[in-house]
Amino acid sequence: MHPLKGVWNILATPFQPDGEIDERSLNRLLESVIAAGVDGITVLGVAGEAQKLNQAERRRVLELTAAASNGRAPMCCGVSQDGTRVAVEMAQEAAAAGAVAVMVAPPTFLQPGPALTAHLRNIGEEAGLTVVLQDFPPVNGVTLTPAQLAQLADAVPAIQTIKLEGLPTPQRVAETLALTGDAVTVLGGLSGNFLFDELRRGAAGTMNGFAFAEVLVRIWQAWRAGDVDSAAATYFHYLPLLATEAQPGISIAVRKHLLQLRGLIDHSFVRRPGPELHEGVKRDLADTVRRLGALDAFPVPDLQEART
């Protein structure tokens, strides 16, 4: 088990207009993310609409991701569930598919205590993988203080990485690392909206599904090389797009529309119930992308076609 660092892209799940999984688009998206130079791929997260997939669909998405990423990018798999037994089974399936880590958020409204510690410990021990503890209060209603995050990491050896998405993330990164030292790495999220400040406070990268993964890779690589000015310049140039995609309630819809604009998926359909973008908002997104020169800066390379 090893801590995660760098840029980990949370994969969107493309759907056809009838709501079925679009495997051709999924493979095209996978190829583009790998070509972007990410440090890893996270599949079946909230941003991948995992909660809207049945068991067979989850397994199929995991299978396709494993086939595409094998040997080229390590894979992390979201296994957040309210039941320990279900989460353990999903984590074991992820391990069998070749995942190196699982991302786990606390079960809904399960506050810090012996039950949460046991839940996380069981997942880590049964799967034998790195556990990425996801702190994401808006989704599960559980707020973990830096002290509680540090206590969980100390009590559960499998927790090697903490993904912080409770605001204010830069300050919480600093406070958490002050308690954990180098025992864990801390990654940001939230579409990379606060990435530069998270890096300045000690974050080891980010795990999110921003539609232009190349932007995050460029920021991270410049930062890692000690070129703070280049990292800052890239971040501040694309901040309007990062902020637009991070809007609560419509983030997934914005991301999918951007991925469609790039030609990486055929349809921007979000499974029901889900947000639908106003046509004017779609036009505004295209205009923002144009003004930033994002399509010219990051053209989509020739990609291997879908392997179904």
C-alpha positions in Angstrom: 0.0 0.0 0.0 1.4 3.4 -1.0 0.1 6.9 -0.7 -1.3 8.6 -3.8 0.1 11.8 -5.3 -0.1 13.8 -8.5 -3.2 14.2 -10.8 -5.8 11.5 -10.5 -8.7 11.9 -12.9 -12.1 10.9 -11.7 -13.7 9.3 -14.8 -17.1 10.5 -16.0 -19.5 7.8 -17.2 -20.8 8.6 -20.6 -24.4 7.7 -21.5 -26.3 7.5 -24.6 -29.5 9.6 -24.9 -31.6 6.6 -23.8 -29.5 6.4 -20.6 -27.5 3.3 -21.5 -23.7 3.3 -21.0 -21.9 4.6 -24.0 -18.9 2.2 -24.1 -17.4 3.7 -27.2 -17.3 7.1 -25.6 -16.1 5.7 -22.4 -13.1 4.1 -24.1 -12.4 7.3 -26.0 -12.5 9.3 -22.8 -10.1 6.8 -21.1 -7.6 7.0 -23.9 -7.7 10.8 -23.8 -7.2 10.9 -20.0 -4.2 8.6 -20.2 -2.8 10.6 -23.1 -3.1 13.7 -20.9 -0.4 12.3 -18.7 -2.4 11.8 -15.5 -0.8 10.0 -12.6 -3.8 7.7 -12.2 -7.5 7.2 -12.9 -10.3 7.0 -10.4 -13.4 5.1 -11.5 -16.9 4.9 -10.0 -16.8 8.1 -8.0 -19.6 10.5 -7.4 -18.5 12.4 -10.5 -18.8 9.1 -12.4 -22.5 8.9 -11.3 -21.6 5.6 -9.7 -24.7 5.8 -7.4 -26.9 5.6 -10.6 -25.3 2.4 -11.9 -26.5 -1.1 -11.1 -24.1 -3.8 -10.1 -23.7 -5.2 -13.6 -23.0 -1.7 -14.9 -20.5 -0.9 -12.2 -18.6 -4.1 -13.0 -18.6 -3.3 -16.7 -17.2 0.2 -16.2 -14.6 -1.3 -13.9 -13.7 -3.9 -16.5 -13.4 -1.4 -19.3 -11.3 1.0 -17.2 -9.0 -1.8 -16.0 -8.5 -3.0 -19.6 -7.6 0.5 -20.8 -5.5 1.6 -17.9 -3.5 -1.6 -17.3 0.2 -0.9 -17.5 -0.3 2.7 -18.4 -2.0 4.4 -15.4 -2.8 3.0 -12.0 -6.4 2.7 -11.0 -8.4 3.8 -7.9 -12.0 2.6 -7.5 -14.8 4.3 -5.5 -16.4 1.9 -3.1 -18.4 4.2 -0.9 -21.4 2.4 0.5 -23.5 2.7 3.7 -23.0 -1.0 4.3 -19.6 -2.4 5.3 -20.2 -5.8 3.7 -21.2 -4.3 0.3 -18.2 -1.9 0.4 -15.8 -4.8 1.2 -17.2 -6.9 -1.7 -16.8 -3.9 -4.0 -13.3 -3.3 -2.8 -12.3 -6.9 -3.3 -13.7 -6.7 -6.9 -11.6 -3.6 -7.5 -8.5 -5.4 -6.2 -9.2 -8.4 -8.4 -9.5 -6.0 -11.4 -6.1 -4.6 -10.7 -6.9 -1.4 -8.7 -4.1 -0.1 -6.4 -6.4 1.9 -4.2 -10.1 2.4 -3.2 -11.8 5.7 -2.4 -14.1 5.6 0.6 -16.3 8.3 2.1 -17.9 7.8 5.4 -21.4 6.2 5.2 -24.2 8.7 5.2 -24.4 10.6 8.5 -22.1 8.1 10.3 -20.1 10.5 12.5 -16.6 9.7 13.7 -16.5 7.0 16.3 -15.8 3.2 16.7 -18.3 2.2 13.9 -16.7 4.4 11.3 -13.2 3.3 12.3 -14.3 -0.3 12.0 -15.9 0.3 8.7 -12.8 1.7 7.2 -10.5 -0.8 8.8 -12.5 -3.7 7.4 -12.4 -2.4 3.9 -8.7 -1.8 4.0 -7.9 -5.2 5.5 -10.2 -7.2 3.3 -9.1 -5.6 0.1 -5.4 -5.2 0.9 -5.3 -1.9 -1.0 -4.5 1.7 -0.1 -7.6 3.5 1.2 -8.2 7.1 0.1 -10.4 8.6 2.8 -12.7 11.0 1.1 -13.9 13.9 3.2 -16.9 15.2 1.3 -19.5 16.7 3.6 -21.9 17.9 0.9 -22.6 14.4 -0.2 -22.7 12.3 3.0 -23.5 14.9 5.7 -20.3 13.9 7.7 -17.9 16.7 8.6 -14.5 15.5 9.7 -12.2 17.9 11.5 -8.4 17.7 10.8 -8.0 16.1 14.2 -10.5 13.4 13.4 -9.0 12.8 10.0 -5.6 12.4 11.6 -7.1 10.0 14.2 -8.7 7.8 11.6 -5.4 7.7 9.6 -3.6 6.6 12.7 -6.2 4.0 13.6 -6.5 2.5 10.1 -3.1 1.8 8.5 -4.6 1.3 5.1 -5.5 5.0 5.0 -2.5 6.3 3.1 -4.2 9.3 1.4 -6.9 11.8 2.4 -9.0 13.6 -0.2 -10.2 16.9 1.2 -13.3 18.5 -0.2 -14.7 20.2 2.8 -14.2 24.0 2.7 -11.9 25.8 3.2 -9.7 23.2 1.6 -6.3 25.0 1.6 -6.5 25.7 5.4 -7.7 22.2 6.1 -4.9 20.8 4.1 -2.4 22.7 6.2 -4.1 21.8 9.5 -4.4 18.1 8.6 -0.8 17.8 7.5 0.4 19.5 10.7 -1.2 16.6 12.6 -0.3 13.7 10.3 3.2 14.8 9.1 4.3 12.5 6.2 2.2 9.6 7.4 -0.3 10.3 4.6 -0.6 12.4 1.5 -3.5 14.9 1.1 -5.2 15.5 -2.3 -7.6 18.2 -3.2 -10.7 17.8 -5.2 -13.7 20.1 -6.1 -12.8 20.2 -9.8 -9.4 21.7 -9.0 -11.0 24.9 -8.0 -8.5 25.6 -5.2 -5.6 23.5 -6.5 -2.9 26.2 -6.5 -3.6 27.2 -2.9 -3.9 23.5 -1.9 -0.4 22.9 -3.3 1.0 25.9 -1.5 -0.3 24.4 1.8 1.3 21.0 1.2 -1.2 19.0 -0.9 0.4 16.2 -3.0 -1.9 16.7 -5.9 -5.6 16.5 -6.7 -8.2 13.9 -7.5 -11.1 15.3 -9.6 -12.8 15.0 -13.0 -12.1 18.4 -14.5 -12.9 18.2 -18.2 -9.4 19.5 -19.2 -7.2 17.1 -17.3 -4.2 18.5 -19.2 -4.6 21.8 -17.3 -4.2 20.0 -14.0 -1.3 18.0 -15.2 0.5 21.1 -16.4 0.0 22.8 -13.1 1.2 19.8 -11.1 4.2 19.1 -13.3 5.3 22.8 -13.1 4.8 22.8 -9.3 6.7 19.5 -8.9 9.6 21.0 -11.0 9.7 24.0 -8.7 8.4 26.4 -11.4 5.8 28.1 -9.2 5.3 31.0 -11.6 4.3 28.6 -14.5 2.0 26.7 -12.2 0.4 29.9 -11.0 0.1 31.3 -14.6 -1.7 28.2 -15.8 -4.0 28.0 -12.8 -5.0 31.6 -12.9 -5.6 31.6 -16.7 -8.0 28.6 -16.5 -9.6 29.5 -13.1 -12.8 30.8 -14.7 -13.3 27.4 -16.3 -12.4 25.6 -13.1 -14.8 27.7 -11.1 -17.6 27.3 -13.7 -17.3 23.5 -13.6 -17.2 23.4 -9.8 -20.7 24.9 -9.3 -22.7 22.8 -6.9 -25.7 21.1 -8.4 -24.7 21.4 -12.0 -21.0 20.4 -11.9 -21.5 17.0 -13.6 -23.6 18.5 -16.3 -21.1 21.2 -17.0 -18.3 18.7 -17.1 -20.1 16.4 -19.5 -20.9 19.3 -21.8 -17.3 20.4 -21.9 -16.2 16.8 -22.6 -18.7 16.8 -25.5 -17.4 20.1 -26.8 -14.0 18.5 -26.9 -15.3 15.5 -28.8 -14.3 13.1 -26.0 -17.9 11.8 -25.5 -20.8 11.8 -27.9 -23.5 12.9 -25.5 -23.6 15.0 -22.4 -26.6 13.1 -20.9 -26.7 12.9 -17.1 -28.7 10.0 -15.8 -32.0 10.9 -14.2 -32.6 12.5 -11.8 -29.9 14.9 -12.8 -29.3 18.5 -13.8 -29.9 19.8 -17.3 -28.1 22.8 -18.6 -30.0 25.8 -20.0 -29.2 26.3 -23.7 -27.9 29.7 -22.9 -25.5 28.3 -20.3 -24.2 25.9 -22.9 -23.5 28.8 -25.3 -21.8 30.6 -22.4 -19.6 27.6 -21.7 -18.5 27.4 -25.4 -17.8 31.2 -25.3 -15.7 30.8 -22.1 -13.7 28.0 -23.7 -13.1 30.1 -26.8 -12.0 33.1 -24.8 -9.5 31.0 -22.9 -8.2 29.3 -26.0 -8.6 25.9 -24.3 -9.5 23.9 -27.4 -6.4 25.2 -29.2 -4.1 24.8 -26.2 -5.2 21.2 -25.6 -6.3 19.6 -28.9 -7.5 16.1 -28.7 -4.8 13.7 -30.1 -5.6 10.8 -32.4 -7.0 8.2 -30.0 -7.3 4.5 -30.1 -10.9 3.7 -30.8 -13.2 1.9 -28.4 -12.4 -1.6 -27.4 -15.7 -3.3 -26.7 
